[in-house]
Amino acid sequence: MRTIPDDPESAERASAIKTRVTRVTLIVAALLVIAKLAGWLVTGSIVLLASAIDALVDTGASVVTFVGVRYAQRPPDRDHRFGHGKGEAVAAFTQATFLAGAAVVLAFQSIQRLVFPVSLDALEIGFWLIGGSLLTSLGLVAMQTWALRRTGSTAIAADRAHYLADIALNAAVLLALGVTGWTGWTRADPAFALAISVYMLWNAYSIAREALEQLLDQELPADDRRRIKDAVRACAGVRDIHDLRTRFSGDRTFVEYHLEVDPGVTVEIGHAIGDSTETAVQNLLPGAVEATAHLEPHGIDDERLDDAVARKSSAVQQS
């Protein structure tokens, strides 16, 4: 479901926030990869390898997020008159693909270590590295949460989901290293890594599902659609509304509907009524909203999208 900003900023301010946050995230992600790979080489821990792989995926995801956010900020042009907002959703879906691929590789590595366990070295170094990574991830999530509340960015939301998973992953790594160090049970390390891979797969599914909602033009929630209809019907001169269509692209919402007015009104009056309804919709929803009213005389008998959707739903229920 779309992330609605709690404290929406102006478009220019939101753009600056997204650019700054994605740049910082990219730099920190690269540093975390270096630290975790070093820890894996020193200790031989598969659970540290899991953390390193996740950090590597996070870096790739941060690169995609950075590029996606910059692309999405482009204004509408001749070939993209609805803007470039879906660039963020493409970035989010790409992240999900990275994460799922890494999870599958990690699962195979973990199963191999469960069958053929290996003793670990220098566990205290692993503790320090992962402890520092955990604190760093907490700081990144706090920064991204702040940015998300102000921009509603799909790409930052997906990147934040990565680092929320990273917090859980780092905690699991610390626990795995602790169990291994205290008990000497070498299979604890790959067992925790296997559990982490399952969690990464679930996280990838959640990110992909949210990105696809935007890429496939899913409607706004039923409550938002009801509020839009109520706002339009409350405007002076409006007889009714039908064929409401909604979608969102990045931080921009698109609302289109057929507006019914008295057949006898002039074009000028009808246009004014349409403008008033578009303003009402724009004031109703947060963020950037583009509302478009298609004027029609009330009582006209024509083929409606609402009727086609109702027939389709009825057929599905009967089948």
DRENVO-23391 format. One record per residue (C-alpha): z, x, y. Coordinates in pm, 1 decimal. Example, Ala and Ser with C-alpha at 12.3 -4.5 7.8 and 13.67 -1.06 7.14 Angstrom:
residues 2
R        w        u        v
R    780.0   1230.0   -450.0
R    714.0   1367.0   -106.0
END
This chain:
residues 319
R        w        u        v
R      0.0      0.0      0.0
R    -77.7    119.1    349.5
R    192.5    323.1    526.4
R    280.5    148.7    854.8
R    423.8    381.1   1122.0
R    775.8    286.3   1233.8
R    724.2    434.2   1579.2
R    346.7    447.4   1639.0
R    221.9    709.6   1884.0
R    -90.2    705.3   2099.9
R   -406.7    809.3   1914.7
R   -418.1   1144.3   2097.1
R    -51.1   1220.0   2032.7
R    -77.8   1115.0   1666.9
R   -377.8   1343.7   1622.6
R   -185.1   1639.9   1763.6
R    114.0   1567.4   1537.5
R   -103.0   1548.5   1225.2
R   -283.4   1872.7   1305.7
R     40.6   2061.0   1373.1
R    218.1   1932.3   1062.0
R    -71.1   2004.4    826.4
R   -105.5   2357.8    965.8
R    263.9   2437.3    913.6
R    257.4   2284.9    565.3
R    -41.4   2497.6    464.5
R    126.1   2822.8    572.5
R    454.9   2742.2    396.8
R    274.2   2630.9     79.7
R     93.9   2965.8     56.0
R    423.8   3155.3     91.3
R    584.6   2944.1   -181.8
R    301.2   3024.4   -422.8
R    351.6   3397.0   -373.7
R    728.6   3373.0   -424.9
R    708.3   3156.9   -738.2
R    434.3   3362.0   -903.2
R    645.7   3670.3   -844.9
R    943.0   3496.8  -1005.7
R    737.0   3398.5  -1310.9
R    607.3   3754.4  -1356.1
R    960.5   3894.7  -1339.7
R   1135.6   3639.5  -1563.7
R    861.2   3513.7  -1796.2
R   1000.2   3161.0  -1756.4
R    749.7   2882.6  -1834.7
R    946.4   2648.5  -1611.7
R    900.2   2895.1  -1325.9
R    531.0   2900.8  -1414.1
R    540.0   2522.2  -1387.1
R    684.5   2553.4  -1039.5
R    425.7   2817.2   -946.9
R    140.0   2598.5  -1071.6
R    275.8   2305.7   -875.8
R    303.3   2523.9   -565.5
R    -55.1   2641.4   -616.7
R   -168.1   2279.1   -641.9
R     33.8   2200.6   -329.1
R   -149.0   2478.1   -144.7
R   -486.3   2345.6   -251.0
R   -372.7   1996.4   -157.6
R   -253.3   2119.4    181.3
R   -594.3   2276.7    244.6
R   -761.6   1947.5    153.4
R   -514.5   1757.0    371.5
R   -578.4   1987.5    667.1
R   -955.9   1945.8    633.3
R   -928.8   1571.7    565.1
R   -708.3   1506.1    867.1
R   -937.7   1701.9   1097.7
R  -1241.0   1515.0    963.1
R  -1069.6   1176.5    996.5
R   -994.8   1247.4   1362.7
R  -1362.9   1256.2   1452.8
R  -1468.2    963.8   1673.4
R  -1730.6    711.7   1554.8
R  -2085.7    846.5   1563.8
R  -2437.2    728.0   1489.9
R  -2396.0    758.0   1112.1
R  -2028.7    652.3   1090.4
R  -1978.3    361.8   1327.0
R  -1648.8    265.8   1162.2
R  -1516.9    617.4   1227.4
R  -1415.6    884.0    974.8
R  -1067.9    757.4    882.3
R  -1140.4    744.4    509.3
R  -1152.3   1123.3    511.4
R   -773.8   1107.0    470.9
R   -802.4    887.2    162.7
R  -1059.8   1123.5     10.9
R   -816.3   1409.6     72.8
R   -535.2   1215.5    -93.9
R   -747.2   1132.7   -399.3
R   -852.0   1497.3   -429.1
R   -484.7   1594.9   -425.2
R   -414.8   1351.8   -708.6
R   -695.4   1509.4   -912.2
R   -553.5   1858.5   -855.7
R   -206.8   1745.9   -953.4
R   -319.5   1567.8  -1271.0
R   -522.5   1869.5  -1385.6
R   -230.3   2105.2  -1329.3
R      3.9   1870.2  -1516.9
R   -222.7   1867.8  -1823.5
R   -247.1   2249.6  -1827.8
R    128.6   2279.1  -1789.5
R    190.2   2033.3  -2073.7
R    -17.7   2243.8  -2312.7
R    165.0   2561.2  -2204.9
R    502.1   2392.6  -2254.0
R    417.9   2266.0  -2603.2
R    302.5   2613.4  -2700.2
R    634.3   2762.0  -2585.6
R    828.7   2492.1  -2768.5
R    656.4   2593.4  -3091.4
R    674.8   2967.6  -3020.9
R    981.9   3024.7  -2796.2
R   1010.0   3341.4  -2583.9
R   1327.0   3502.7  -2444.9
R   1362.4   3522.2  -2065.3
R   1459.4   3809.6  -1832.5
R   1618.6   3846.1  -1486.7
R   1723.0   3481.4  -1460.3
R   1929.9   3546.4  -1147.2
R   1610.8   3633.3   -956.2
R   1465.8   3301.7  -1063.7
R   1777.7   3123.6   -936.2
R   1745.3   3275.1   -590.5
R   1371.6   3213.2   -563.2
R   1391.2   2850.6   -671.8
R   1698.2   2784.6   -458.5
R   1507.8   2907.7   -153.6
R   1202.5   2702.6   -252.7
R   1419.0   2391.3   -282.6
R   1554.7   2432.5     69.7
R   1205.2   2499.0    204.2
R   1066.6   2185.2     37.0
R   1350.0   1979.0    185.3
R   1257.1   2106.9    531.7
R    888.0   2026.7    479.6
R    963.0   1673.3    359.0
R   1184.1   1611.8    662.1
R    904.3   1727.9    893.4
R    641.0   1517.9    711.9
R    864.8   1211.0    711.4
R    900.4   1241.8   1088.1
R    521.7   1273.2   1126.5
R    453.5    984.3    888.4
R    675.3    747.8   1086.3
R    470.6    820.0   1394.7
R    116.4    840.7   1257.4
R     98.1    644.3    928.9
R   -138.7    917.5    799.1
R   -258.3    855.6    441.3
R   -318.8   1227.2    383.4
R     25.0   1330.7    509.1
R    180.2   1055.2    295.7
R      9.0   1202.6    -12.1
R    113.1   1556.5     82.6
R    469.7   1435.9    135.5
R    464.3   1282.5   -213.4
R    370.7   1627.2   -345.5
R    672.1   1788.0   -183.0
R    908.6   1509.7   -287.9
R    795.0   1588.2   -640.8
R    845.9   1956.1   -560.8
R   1210.5   1890.0   -472.5
R   1267.7   1719.6   -807.9
R   1074.0   1995.3   -980.7
R   1276.9   2275.0   -820.4
R   1600.5   2098.8   -912.2
R   1477.8   2070.0  -1271.7
R   1383.5   2439.6  -1272.8
R   1731.5   2535.7  -1153.3
R   1884.4   2319.2  -1426.5
R   1654.5   2466.3  -1691.2
R   1737.2   2823.2  -1589.0
R   2105.9   2734.5  -1588.4
R   2097.0   2582.4  -1936.3
R   1900.2   2881.0  -2068.3
R   2137.8   3130.4  -1909.1
R   2456.2   2954.0  -2024.7
R   2351.8   2857.8  -2376.6
R   2081.8   3109.5  -2462.6
R   1866.7   2822.0  -2596.7
R   1512.9   2945.4  -2525.6
R   1348.6   2608.4  -2588.0
R   1531.4   2455.1  -2290.9
R   1284.4   2627.2  -2057.2
R    961.9   2472.6  -2202.6
R   1135.4   2138.4  -2267.2
R   1212.1   2101.1  -1896.6
R    860.0   2219.6  -1811.8
R    711.6   1948.4  -2035.9
R    923.6   1682.6  -1862.2
R    804.6   1814.6  -1526.1
R    440.3   1785.8  -1635.9
R    493.5   1416.8  -1721.3
R    650.1   1360.1  -1378.7
R    354.5   1535.0  -1212.7
R    111.5   1305.1  -1395.1
R    297.9    996.5  -1275.8
R    301.0   1129.6   -920.8
R    -75.1   1194.7   -938.8
R   -131.8    835.8  -1053.4
R     72.1    697.5   -761.5
R   -118.9    905.9   -505.2
R   -459.0    812.3   -652.4
R   -372.6    442.1   -659.4
R   -279.9    438.3   -290.2
R   -591.1    635.4   -191.3
R   -815.6    399.9   -388.5
R   -668.7     97.8   -210.5
R   -818.9    237.2    107.8
R  -1142.3    373.4    -39.1
R  -1217.2     39.5   -209.6
R  -1137.9   -165.1    103.4
R   -836.9   -348.9    -34.8
R   -717.0   -636.0    182.0
R   -398.0   -615.2    386.4
R    -89.4   -777.2    226.2
R    -87.7  -1157.5    206.7
R    191.7  -1179.3    463.7
R    -10.3   -981.0    719.7
R   -315.7  -1200.7    656.6
R   -104.1  -1513.7    708.7
R     33.3  -1374.4   1035.8
R   -320.1  -1296.1   1156.2
R   -435.5  -1652.4   1085.8
R   -130.4  -1798.0   1259.6
R   -186.1  -1577.2   1565.8
R   -552.0  -1677.9   1592.1
R   -483.3  -2051.1   1546.3
R   -218.0  -2033.5   1820.4
R   -477.1  -1929.7   2081.6
R   -607.8  -2195.7   2321.1
R   -942.9  -2344.6   2226.8
R   -929.9  -2245.8   1860.7
R   -995.8  -2521.3   1606.0
R   -965.4  -2308.4   1292.4
R  -1035.1  -1972.1   1127.2
R  -1201.8  -1888.1    796.6
R  -1356.6  -1597.8    603.4
R  -1088.4  -1352.7    718.6
R  -1162.2  -1000.2    597.6
R   -932.2   -701.5    648.0
R   -927.9   -336.6    550.4
R   -788.9     -9.4    674.9
R   -931.0    337.9    717.0
R   -686.8    619.7    790.1
R   -462.3    491.4   1067.2
R   -713.4    227.9   1185.5
R   -717.1   -137.0   1073.6
R  -1031.9   -350.2   1078.9
R  -1004.6   -730.9   1101.5
R  -1305.5   -965.4   1091.8
R  -1305.5  -1344.7   1084.7
R  -1513.0  -1653.5   1158.4
R  -1368.4  -1842.7   1455.2
R  -1424.6  -2218.3   1481.3
R  -1439.9  -2378.3   1828.3
R  -1554.8  -2716.1   1961.1
R  -1934.7  -2748.3   1927.3
R  -1973.3  -2849.2   2291.4
R  -1821.7  -2540.3   2458.4
R  -2049.6  -2303.3   2648.6
R  -2128.4  -1956.2   2521.0
R  -1920.7  -1809.2   2804.1
R  -1612.7  -2015.9   2716.2
R  -1655.9  -1947.6   2346.0
R  -1677.5  -1575.5   2416.4
R  -1356.1  -1591.2   2619.9
R  -1178.2  -1772.5   2335.2
R  -1297.7  -1507.6   2092.5
R  -1171.6  -1229.6   2319.5
R   -827.7  -1391.8   2342.2
R   -798.3  -1411.4   1962.3
R   -901.6  -1047.4   1920.9
R   -635.4   -943.5   2170.7
R   -375.1  -1152.1   1984.5
R   -460.5   -975.8   1656.6
R   -450.9   -632.0   1817.8
R   -105.8   -705.8   1962.2
R     15.8   -832.3   1625.4
R    -50.4   -525.2   1410.6
R     76.3   -170.5   1472.2
R   -152.0    124.7   1530.6
R   -520.5    115.1   1617.5
R   -674.6   -224.6   1538.7
R  -1036.9   -332.9   1571.3
R  -1066.8   -713.5   1559.4
R  -1402.5   -889.4   1554.3
R  -1443.9  -1268.1   1586.9
R  -1765.1  -1439.1   1476.2
R  -1799.2  -1762.0   1675.3
R  -1896.3  -2084.7   1494.2
R  -1897.2  -2455.9   1584.7
R  -1614.1  -2645.7   1416.6
R  -1723.9  -2865.8   1124.2
R  -2040.2  -2673.3   1037.5
R  -2134.5  -2698.9    669.4
R  -2225.5  -2349.8    548.9
R  -2158.5  -2114.6    257.9
R  -1821.3  -1950.4    308.2
R  -1672.6  -1634.7    164.5
R  -1341.1  -1817.9    118.9
R  -1513.3  -2068.4   -112.6
R  -1680.9  -1793.0   -315.9
R  -1349.7  -1608.2   -357.2
R  -1174.1  -1930.8   -461.0
R  -1442.2  -2004.4   -723.1
R  -1413.4  -1649.9   -859.6
R  -1033.9  -1673.6   -883.2
R  -1057.8  -2010.0  -1058.2
R  -1308.2  -1873.0  -1310.5
R  -1085.4  -1575.8  -1385.3
R   -781.8  -1797.8  -1441.5
R   -974.1  -2026.8  -1677.4
R  -1118.5  -1743.2  -1882.6
END
